[in-house]
Amino acid sequence: MSTIACFHAHHSNIRLIEQALTSYNIELVHYVDPGLDRLKHDEDFSSALVREKVNQTLQWISRCHADAILVTCTLFAAVLDQTKEPLPIPVTGIDDSLLTMMLTHPKRYLLAFTNPATVQPTMARYRAYIDRHSAAKDKPELESVLLPGLFDMVMRGDQEGYLAALKNALQQLALERKDTCLVTAQLSMAPAAEQVSADADVTIYTPLSGLGASLEQDIGITKIV
């Protein structure tokens, strides 16, 4: 049995990861640190602060008897390529499977966000990754949209309110932007996206869409027989 250490920015992500990987023969150990998200509106908040904190935490987690690390926060994952010190175990970002999907199927993608602090670093990471791994003629086209006023509900613990408001926003977005492939870029958005996909018969990709298959390939986890 493999042990995967999960690095979260909010405790609500624990349940989502547990449910998504319930069919796998793994042990999940969860580390939650909401501090950076609470500091994001400070004047001196910067990407350097995020890099330093994420790097420190990853170094600590890597020494805690895990076989791999899964970073579930989009803000944290955005700086993975910039961490200074090598780690002794593999590290996977929650959106790595989305990046693989976009490279495999180069279309027009609209990435929806609720957390304003994650938009710029995530889009920068996606575009840099795509530039490194695809030819100019085969690049997927990316744009982003922020659904404002919703993420504070998550931080206040109002999961029901967040889910209801997000479902309405995604339904409207799916109707307005039929010319693009809609992607919810944050893990917290996955339950609403899955419900809208089922109710409206549309495809909305989420960080969970290919997570299991991605971890099978990158880390070697196996399903329970």
C-alpha positions, 0 to 999 in steps of 0.5 A: 500500500502506498502512502500519499501525503495531501497538502491542502489549503482548506480542510474541505478538500480532504473529503473530496480527495478521499472520495475521488481515490476511495477505490485505490489501495492507498493510505492518505495522510492530510496536511492542512494550512490555510495561512497563505489564503488568509494573508492574500489581501495583505499589502506585502503578500507576494509569490515569493512568500508563497514559494517560501512557505510551500517549499518549507512545508513540502520539505517537512512532509517529505520527511514524514514517511510518505511515498508521494505528495499530492498538492491540492491547492491551486495556489500552492501548485502554481509554484511547484516548478519554482521550488528551490530544493529537490525532494526525495519523493514525487510531487504531483499538483492537483491540476497536472491531469488537466494539463495533460488533458489539454495537451492531448486535446488542444482546444479552446479552454475557459478556466473558471476560478472563484479564488482571485489569488489563484488566477494569475499564478495558475494561468502563468503555470499553465501557459509556461507548461504548454509552451514547454510541451507543445508545438506552436500549431498544436497549442490549446487556447486558454482564457480565464474567468473569475466568478467573484464573491464566492470563495469567501463562502468557503473560507467562512465554512458555508459549503452549502451556500458556495455550492448553490451559488457556484452551480448557478454561475456555472450553469450560466457560463455553460450557456454563454460560452458554448464555444469553449471547453469549460474547466473549473480550475480549483478542487473546491469547484468540482462538486458543483461542476459535476452536478451541473454536468449531469443536470445540464448534459454538458461536460465541465472538466475538474481537477478530479476528472483524471486524477486517479489515472494520473496518479496511477501513471505518475506514482504507480498506485493501484486499485483495490482488487 
